[in-house]
Amino acid sequence: MSGKFLVSLTNAKNDSDKATVGFVVANAAVASGQETVVFLNVEGAYLGSKGYAKDIHEEGFAPLKQLMDQFIEAGGSVWVCSPCFKKRHFNEEDLIEGATIVGGAKVVEFLTQGAASITY
């Protein structure tokens, strides 16, 4: 096992339950010592913009913004799909603290290093 884990998050407010559970799983992975990346893509790219997640709170879970902050503070990496972010008319000034805009090649590189992955 490589010790690497990638959560591909394709949802945001369109399915806030999946977006929340994606970060719950990511937090569990990083807490267990996995090098963990959340890749925000498709609708999930919205989560990479400042302020977007602040009002998402699924019943039974911590607020999404809190889960995201915990993940970053624990050493997790947040990668935002470059074309997905641009398509939604965001730029680097809109990016949340701790996130990085990446292209698909970065994700492929991480996966070819043996990372397990799951999509929400």
C-alpha positions, 0 to 999 in steps of 0.5 A: 500500500502506498499510503496515498489517498485521493478523494475526487469531489465532483459535488458542492451545493448541488449535492451537499450530502456528497460534498460533506461526506467526501470531506468526512472521508478525507479527514479520516484518511489524513487522520490515519496517516495517509497522504491525502488529497481532495481534488475539487472538480466539476461542481466541486470546483465551487468549493475552492472559492472563498465563502462558498462553503460557509452555509453548507451544513448537512444534518448529522455532520459538522459544517462543511467549512469546518470539515474543510478547515480541519482537513487543511490544518491536519496536513491534507491537500486541496487541489482545484481543477484548473479548467473547472475553476476557470469555467465557473469564472473564478481566478486565483484571487478567489481561491480558498487559503490552502488550496492549489489550482492543478491540471489533470497531469498532477492528479494522474501523477499522484494516482500512478504513485499508487494512491487509492481513490474514491469519488463523491 
